[in-house]
Amino acid sequence: MAKSPPTDGVRELPTEVGKPLYDAAARAHAEHKALWSCVVVVAVFVGAPIKAAHRPTNVDRVSTDELLAAVESLGWRLENIDHVYVQTTTSTNGGFAGVSVAGVSGHIEAHYLFRRASR
């Protein structure tokens, strides 16, 4: 899988994540499956309770362009994609004038469904 340069702070999906998915797609295709699906975490949000400094939420994003191109080169076509936000933690602290404020952390999963391409 050739690497494209990152844009807008988005990095390419790490090989240790993409390679097992590619291998699973290749196995499913070799087994003549009609459909194949996978889930990839495409963004991670780490939020802290808002304070006077208004520290922003950290967002780490990945691109799956190279993975999708590689999977489609095996003979799959992307049928559907859906994104799901998964909240993992919430933290609170005493804010200004005793008002509690919260920071939320979580990630976004991309759910990909591929259909065997007709040739």
C-alpha positions as protocol buffer text, in pm:
chain_id: "A"
residue {
  index: 1
  type: MET
  ca { x: 0 y: 0 z: 0 }
}
residue {
  index: 2
  type: ALA
  ca { x: 165 y: 321 z: -118 }
}
residue {
  index: 3
  type: LYS
  ca { x: 163 y: 610 z: 127 }
}
residue {
  index: 4
  type: SER
  ca { x: 7 y: 944 z: 38 }
}
residue {
  index: 5
  type: PRO
  ca { x: 127 y: 1257 z: 212 }
}
residue {
  index: 6
  type: PRO
  ca { x: -94 y: 1354 z: 507 }
}
residue {
  index: 7
  type: THR
  ca { x: -324 y: 1654 z: 467 }
}
residue {
  index: 8
  type: ASP
  ca { x: -477 y: 1879 z: 732 }
}
residue {
  index: 9
  type: GLY
  ca { x: -310 y: 1691 z: 1019 }
}
residue {
  index: 10
  type: VAL
  ca { x: -466 y: 1360 z: 916 }
}
residue {
  index: 11
  type: ARG
  ca { x: -226 y: 1067 z: 915 }
}
residue {
  index: 12
  type: GLU
  ca { x: -259 y: 747 z: 715 }
}
residue {
  index: 13
  type: LEU
  ca { x: -390 y: 440 z: 895 }
}
residue {
  index: 14
  type: PRO
  ca { x: -91 y: 262 z: 1056 }
}
residue {
  index: 15
  type: THR
  ca { x: 27 y: -51 z: 874 }
}
residue {
  index: 16
  type: GLU
  ca { x: -17 y: -263 z: 1189 }
}
residue {
  index: 17
  type: VAL
  ca { x: -389 y: -181 z: 1174 }
}
residue {
  index: 18
  type: GLY
  ca { x: -439 y: -185 z: 796 }
}
residue {
  index: 19
  type: LYS
  ca { x: -243 y: -502 z: 708 }
}
residue {
  index: 20
  type: PRO
  ca { x: -459 y: -743 z: 914 }
}
residue {
  index: 21
  type: LEU
  ca { x: -772 y: -588 z: 762 }
}
residue {
  index: 22
  type: TYR
  ca { x: -628 y: -620 z: 411 }
}
residue {
  index: 23
  type: ASP
  ca { x: -534 y: -983 z: 481 }
}
residue {
  index: 24
  type: ALA
  ca { x: -887 y: -1056 z: 611 }
}
residue {
  index: 25
  type: ALA
  ca { x: -1036 y: -901 z: 296 }
}
residue {
  index: 26
  type: ALA
  ca { x: -807 y: -1115 z: 79 }
}
residue {
  index: 27
  type: ARG
  ca { x: -909 y: -1432 z: 268 }
}
residue {
  index: 28
  type: ALA
  ca { x: -1281 y: -1348 z: 238 }
}
residue {
  index: 29
  type: HIS
  ca { x: -1240 y: -1287 z: -136 }
}
residue {
  index: 30
  type: ALA
  ca { x: -1049 y: -1615 z: -181 }
}
residue {
  index: 31
  type: GLU
  ca { x: -1331 y: -1792 z: 5 }
}
residue {
  index: 32
  type: HIS
  ca { x: -1578 y: -1647 z: -251 }
}
residue {
  index: 33
  type: LYS
  ca { x: -1772 y: -1451 z: 11 }
}
residue {
  index: 34
  type: ALA
  ca { x: -2032 y: -1214 z: -135 }
}
residue {
  index: 35
  type: LEU
  ca { x: -1985 y: -953 z: 140 }
}
residue {
  index: 36
  type: TRP
  ca { x: -1704 y: -848 z: 371 }
}
residue {
  index: 37
  type: SER
  ca { x: -1714 y: -587 z: 646 }
}
residue {
  index: 38
  type: CYS
  ca { x: -1473 y: -424 z: 887 }
}
residue {
  index: 39
  type: VAL
  ca { x: -1459 y: -151 z: 1150 }
}
residue {
  index: 40
  type: VAL
  ca { x: -1179 y: 106 z: 1171 }
}
residue {
  index: 41
  type: VAL
  ca { x: -1130 y: 374 z: 1437 }
}
residue {
  index: 42
  type: VAL
  ca { x: -1084 y: 690 z: 1227 }
}
residue {
  index: 43
  type: ALA
  ca { x: -1073 y: 959 z: 1498 }
}
residue {
  index: 44
  type: VAL
  ca { x: -994 y: 973 z: 1870 }
}
residue {
  index: 45
  type: PHE
  ca { x: -1111 y: 1263 z: 2086 }
}
residue {
  index: 46
  type: VAL
  ca { x: -950 y: 1337 z: 2422 }
}
residue {
  index: 47
  type: GLY
  ca { x: -1131 y: 1614 z: 2606 }
}
residue {
  index: 48
  type: ALA
  ca { x: -1053 y: 1768 z: 2941 }
}
residue {
  index: 49
  type: PRO
  ca { x: -1294 y: 1966 z: 3156 }
}
residue {
  index: 50
  type: ILE
  ca { x: -1309 y: 2322 z: 3032 }
}
residue {
  index: 51
  type: LYS
  ca { x: -1105 y: 2555 z: 3249 }
}
residue {
  index: 52
  type: ALA
  ca { x: -1023 y: 2923 z: 3234 }
}
residue {
  index: 53
  type: ALA
  ca { x: -755 y: 2842 z: 2974 }
}
residue {
  index: 54
  type: HIS
  ca { x: -1019 y: 2675 z: 2752 }
}
residue {
  index: 55
  type: ARG
  ca { x: -784 y: 2396 z: 2656 }
}
residue {
  index: 56
  type: PRO
  ca { x: -922 y: 2249 z: 2331 }
}
residue {
  index: 57
  type: THR
  ca { x: -1009 y: 1887 z: 2280 }
}
residue {
  index: 58
  type: ASN
  ca { x: -730 y: 1685 z: 2116 }
}
residue {
  index: 59
  type: VAL
  ca { x: -842 y: 1510 z: 1798 }
}
residue {
  index: 60
  type: ASP
  ca { x: -627 y: 1244 z: 1629 }
}
residue {
  index: 61
  type: ARG
  ca { x: -755 y: 1152 z: 1281 }
}
residue {
  index: 62
  type: VAL
  ca { x: -652 y: 882 z: 1036 }
}
residue {
  index: 63
  type: SER
  ca { x: -722 y: 840 z: 667 }
}
residue {
  index: 64
  type: THR
  ca { x: -831 y: 504 z: 528 }
}
residue {
  index: 65
  type: ASP
  ca { x: -781 y: 601 z: 161 }
}
residue {
  index: 66
  type: GLU
  ca { x: -491 y: 362 z: 104 }
}
residue {
  index: 67
  type: LEU
  ca { x: -670 y: 73 z: 279 }
}
residue {
  index: 68
  type: LEU
  ca { x: -988 y: 125 z: 75 }
}
residue {
  index: 69
  type: ALA
  ca { x: -791 y: 140 z: -252 }
}
residue {
  index: 70
  type: ALA
  ca { x: -601 y: -178 z: -162 }
}
residue {
  index: 71
  type: VAL
  ca { x: -918 y: -367 z: -64 }
}
residue {
  index: 72
  type: GLU
  ca { x: -1095 y: -259 z: -383 }
}
residue {
  index: 73
  type: SER
  ca { x: -792 y: -377 z: -586 }
}
residue {
  index: 74
  type: LEU
  ca { x: -867 y: -729 z: -452 }
}
residue {
  index: 75
  type: GLY
  ca { x: -1206 y: -726 z: -623 }
}
residue {
  index: 76
  type: TRP
  ca { x: -1428 y: -568 z: -357 }
}
residue {
  index: 77
  type: ARG
  ca { x: -1641 y: -255 z: -404 }
}
residue {
  index: 78
  type: LEU
  ca { x: -1741 y: -31 z: -116 }
}
residue {
  index: 79
  type: GLU
  ca { x: -2116 y: -81 z: -73 }
}
residue {
  index: 80
  type: ASN
  ca { x: -2184 y: 124 z: 239 }
}
residue {
  index: 81
  type: ILE
  ca { x: -2006 y: 323 z: 508 }
}
residue {
  index: 82
  type: ASP
  ca { x: -2139 y: 443 z: 839 }
}
residue {
  index: 83
  type: HIS
  ca { x: -1974 y: 632 z: 1124 }
}
residue {
  index: 84
  type: VAL
  ca { x: -2048 y: 572 z: 1491 }
}
residue {
  index: 85
  type: TYR
  ca { x: -1935 y: 789 z: 1783 }
}
residue {
  index: 86
  type: VAL
  ca { x: -1835 y: 586 z: 2089 }
}
residue {
  index: 87
  type: GLN
  ca { x: -1799 y: 782 z: 2415 }
}
residue {
  index: 88
  type: THR
  ca { x: -1528 y: 627 z: 2629 }
}
residue {
  index: 89
  type: THR
  ca { x: -1490 y: 860 z: 2930 }
}
residue {
  index: 90
  type: THR
  ca { x: -1633 y: 1171 z: 3088 }
}
residue {
  index: 91
  type: SER
  ca { x: -1445 y: 1379 z: 3340 }
}
residue {
  index: 92
  type: THR
  ca { x: -1578 y: 1667 z: 3550 }
}
residue {
  index: 93
  type: ASN
  ca { x: -1437 y: 1932 z: 3777 }
}
residue {
  index: 94
  type: GLY
  ca { x: -1561 y: 2229 z: 3973 }
}
residue {
  index: 95
  type: GLY
  ca { x: -1584 y: 2514 z: 3729 }
}
residue {
  index: 96
  type: PHE
  ca { x: -1633 y: 2884 z: 3775 }
}
residue {
  index: 97
  type: ALA
  ca { x: -1862 y: 2972 z: 4068 }
}
residue {
  index: 98
  type: GLY
  ca { x: -1896 y: 2607 z: 4168 }
}
residue {
  index: 99
  type: VAL
  ca { x: -2056 y: 2499 z: 3839 }
}
residue {
  index: 100
  type: SER
  ca { x: -1938 y: 2156 z: 3725 }
}
residue {
  index: 101
  type: VAL
  ca { x: -1800 y: 2128 z: 3375 }
}
residue {
  index: 102
  type: ALA
  ca { x: -1731 y: 1812 z: 3180 }
}
residue {
  index: 103
  type: GLY
  ca { x: -1480 y: 1689 z: 2928 }
}
residue {
  index: 104
  type: VAL
  ca { x: -1578 y: 1401 z: 2701 }
}
residue {
  index: 105
  type: SER
  ca { x: -1344 y: 1155 z: 2532 }
}
residue {
  index: 106
  type: GLY
  ca { x: -1428 y: 896 z: 2270 }
}
residue {
  index: 107
  type: HIS
  ca { x: -1367 y: 781 z: 1917 }
}
residue {
  index: 108
  type: ILE
  ca { x: -1538 y: 753 z: 1580 }
}
residue {
  index: 109
  type: GLU
  ca { x: -1561 y: 413 z: 1414 }
}
residue {
  index: 110
  type: ALA
  ca { x: -1604 y: 378 z: 1040 }
}
residue {
  index: 111
  type: HIS
  ca { x: -1809 y: 69 z: 955 }
}
residue {
  index: 112
  type: TYR
  ca { x: -1733 y: -42 z: 599 }
}
residue {
  index: 113
  type: LEU
  ca { x: -1939 y: -294 z: 402 }
}
residue {
  index: 114
  type: PHE
  ca { x: -1789 y: -428 z: 81 }
}
residue {
  index: 115
  type: ARG
  ca { x: -1962 y: -632 z: -191 }
}
residue {
  index: 116
  type: ARG
  ca { x: -1777 y: -857 z: -432 }
}
residue {
  index: 117
  type: ALA
  ca { x: -1725 y: -660 z: -752 }
}
residue {
  index: 118
  type: SER
  ca { x: -1873 y: -800 z: -1071 }
}
residue {
  index: 119
  type: ARG
  ca { x: -1607 y: -842 z: -1336 }
}
